[in-house]
């Protein structure tokens, strides 16, 4: 149990400082929640892969999608950077998209700017496994003049990971202070 507390403490410490750890293959003989947390961290390769998608999107531009406040949300896919327009006004914009997992694996939802994310399977809220902020050091802003600028110094500002099940459709709700944002969905096992 002592090893679990040490691993959990290390994960929390690194997450709070913005450091990114590589997933551990062997965390010792004491298994449990700490081992699960270590396995769900988006490592440097995952982040680099996601940054490549947003810095140099296929076709040279992001795919536009209009999230909805009610009704059937539009479907988004893995590996595609989306310029997501959220309904709302003033400083509160909230909208939903839906995503169907292609594999039973940990998935990362990357956003810019740092946006509130709520994932649901049906009416049940899915608990995030891990999250961290990103910055211009680990994900520099794109130099591509054809992609939107969301007012941050990095291409991606945050990643939140979830353990998704293959074939299951999830509703992802974003809340932001601006009407547009960047969203990218990644299967972390594919990196």
C-alpha positions as CSV (number, residue, x, y, z in Angstrom):
1,X,0.0,0.0,0.0
2,X,2.9,2.3,0.7
3,X,4.0,2.1,-2.9
4,X,0.5,3.0,-4.1
5,X,0.7,6.2,-2.0
6,X,4.2,7.0,-3.4
7,X,3.0,6.5,-7.0
8,X,-0.1,8.5,-6.5
9,X,1.8,11.3,-4.9
10,X,4.3,11.4,-7.8
11,X,1.5,11.4,-10.3
12,X,-0.3,14.3,-8.5
13,X,3.0,16.2,-8.1
14,X,4.0,15.9,-11.7
15,X,0.5,16.7,-12.9
16,X,0.3,19.9,-10.8
17,X,3.7,21.1,-12.1
18,X,2.7,20.4,-15.7
19,X,5.2,17.6,-16.2
20,X,4.4,14.6,-18.3
21,X,5.4,11.1,-17.4
22,X,5.7,8.1,-19.6
23,X,3.4,5.2,-18.7
24,X,5.1,2.7,-16.4
25,X,5.1,-0.9,-17.5
26,X,5.8,-2.3,-14.1
27,X,4.7,-0.4,-11.0
28,X,5.7,-3.1,-8.5
29,X,3.7,-5.8,-6.7
30,X,1.2,-3.4,-5.1
31,X,-1.5,-3.0,-7.7
32,X,-4.6,-0.9,-7.6
33,X,-5.7,2.7,-8.2
34,X,-2.1,4.0,-8.4
35,X,-1.2,1.6,-11.1
36,X,-4.3,2.6,-13.1
37,X,-3.4,6.3,-12.8
38,X,0.1,5.7,-14.1
39,X,-1.1,3.7,-17.1
40,X,-3.5,6.6,-18.2
41,X,-1.0,9.4,-18.5
42,X,-0.6,10.9,-22.0
43,X,3.2,10.7,-22.4
44,X,5.5,12.9,-24.4
45,X,5.0,10.8,-27.6
46,X,1.2,11.1,-27.3
47,X,1.4,14.9,-26.9
48,X,3.9,15.3,-29.8
49,X,1.6,13.2,-32.0
50,X,-1.4,15.4,-31.1
51,X,0.6,18.5,-31.7
52,X,1.6,17.4,-35.1
53,X,-2.1,16.9,-36.0
54,X,-2.9,20.5,-35.0
55,X,0.3,22.2,-36.2
56,X,0.0,20.6,-39.7
57,X,-3.6,19.4,-40.2
58,X,-4.4,17.2,-43.2
59,X,-5.5,19.4,-46.0
60,X,-3.9,22.4,-44.4
61,X,-6.9,23.5,-42.3
62,X,-9.0,22.3,-39.4
63,X,-12.4,20.8,-39.9
64,X,-15.3,23.1,-38.8
65,X,-18.0,21.7,-36.7
66,X,-20.9,23.4,-34.9
67,X,-21.6,22.0,-31.5
68,X,-25.2,22.0,-30.3
69,X,-26.9,23.0,-27.0
70,X,-29.7,20.5,-27.6
71,X,-30.7,17.9,-30.1
72,X,-28.4,15.4,-31.8
73,X,-24.8,16.5,-31.6
74,X,-22.5,16.3,-34.7
75,X,-20.1,13.4,-34.8
76,X,-16.4,13.9,-34.6
77,X,-13.6,11.4,-35.4
78,X,-10.1,10.5,-34.1
79,X,-7.0,12.3,-35.4
80,X,-8.9,15.2,-36.9
81,X,-8.4,18.7,-35.5
82,X,-11.8,20.5,-35.2
83,X,-12.5,24.2,-35.1
84,X,-15.5,23.8,-32.8
85,X,-18.1,26.6,-32.7
86,X,-20.1,26.7,-29.4
87,X,-23.5,28.2,-29.0
88,X,-24.0,30.8,-26.3
89,X,-23.4,34.5,-25.6
90,X,-21.4,36.8,-23.4
91,X,-18.7,34.8,-21.7
92,X,-20.4,31.5,-21.5
93,X,-20.5,29.2,-24.5
94,X,-21.5,25.5,-24.2
95,X,-22.0,22.9,-26.8
96,X,-21.9,19.1,-27.4
97,X,-20.4,16.8,-30.0
98,X,-20.4,13.0,-30.0
99,X,-17.6,10.6,-30.4
100,X,-17.6,6.8,-31.0
101,X,-14.5,5.0,-29.7
102,X,-12.8,2.8,-32.2
103,X,-11.0,0.7,-29.5
104,X,-11.3,-0.1,-25.8
105,X,-8.4,2.1,-24.8
106,X,-7.4,5.3,-23.1
107,X,-8.3,8.3,-25.2
108,X,-7.1,11.8,-24.9
109,X,-9.3,14.8,-25.6
110,X,-7.0,17.7,-26.4
111,X,-8.3,21.3,-26.4
112,X,-7.2,24.9,-26.9
113,X,-7.9,27.1,-25.1
114,X,-8.2,25.2,-21.8
115,X,-11.9,24.4,-21.7
116,X,-14.2,22.6,-19.3
117,X,-15.0,19.1,-20.6
118,X,-17.8,16.8,-19.5
119,X,-18.1,13.4,-21.1
120,X,-21.3,11.3,-20.8
121,X,-22.3,7.8,-21.9
122,X,-26.0,8.2,-22.1
123,X,-26.9,10.1,-19.0
124,X,-24.0,8.9,-16.9
125,X,-21.0,11.2,-16.5
126,X,-17.7,9.4,-17.4
127,X,-14.9,10.1,-14.9
128,X,-11.7,11.5,-16.4
129,X,-8.6,9.3,-15.7
130,X,-6.1,12.2,-15.8
131,X,-5.6,15.7,-17.1
132,X,-2.8,18.3,-17.4
133,X,-2.2,21.6,-19.0
134,X,0.1,22.0,-22.0
135,X,2.2,25.0,-22.9
136,X,4.3,26.4,-25.7
137,X,7.3,24.3,-24.6
138,X,5.7,20.9,-25.1
139,X,3.2,22.0,-27.9
140,X,4.3,25.2,-29.7
141,X,1.7,27.2,-31.6
142,X,1.3,26.5,-35.3
143,X,3.0,28.7,-37.8
144,X,0.4,27.7,-40.4
145,X,-1.5,30.9,-41.3
146,X,-4.5,28.8,-42.4
147,X,-5.4,27.6,-38.9
148,X,-7.3,29.7,-36.3
149,X,-5.5,31.4,-33.4
150,X,-7.3,30.8,-30.1
151,X,-5.3,33.5,-28.2
152,X,-2.9,31.1,-26.5
153,X,0.9,30.7,-27.0
154,X,0.6,26.9,-27.6
155,X,-1.1,24.8,-30.2
156,X,-2.9,22.8,-27.4
157,X,-3.6,24.0,-23.9
158,X,-5.0,20.9,-22.1
159,X,-5.4,17.1,-22.4
160,X,-7.9,15.0,-20.5
161,X,-7.8,11.2,-20.7
162,X,-10.7,8.8,-20.5
163,X,-11.0,5.0,-20.6
164,X,-13.4,4.5,-23.6
165,X,-15.0,1.3,-24.8
166,X,-15.0,0.3,-28.4
167,X,-18.2,1.0,-30.3
168,X,-19.7,3.1,-27.5
169,X,-20.8,6.6,-28.4
170,X,-20.0,9.3,-25.9
171,X,-21.4,12.9,-25.7
172,X,-18.7,15.4,-25.1
173,X,-19.8,18.8,-23.7
174,X,-17.4,21.8,-23.9
175,X,-17.8,25.0,-21.9
176,X,-15.6,27.9,-22.9
177,X,-15.5,31.7,-22.5
178,X,-15.2,32.2,-26.3
179,X,-17.4,30.9,-29.1
180,X,-14.7,28.9,-30.9
181,X,-12.2,26.3,-29.7
182,X,-9.9,23.6,-31.0
183,X,-10.8,20.0,-30.2
184,X,-8.8,16.8,-31.0
185,X,-9.7,13.2,-30.1
186,X,-6.9,10.6,-29.9
187,X,-6.7,6.9,-29.1
188,X,-3.5,6.9,-26.9
189,X,-2.7,3.3,-27.8
190,X,-2.1,4.2,-31.5
191,X,0.9,6.5,-30.8
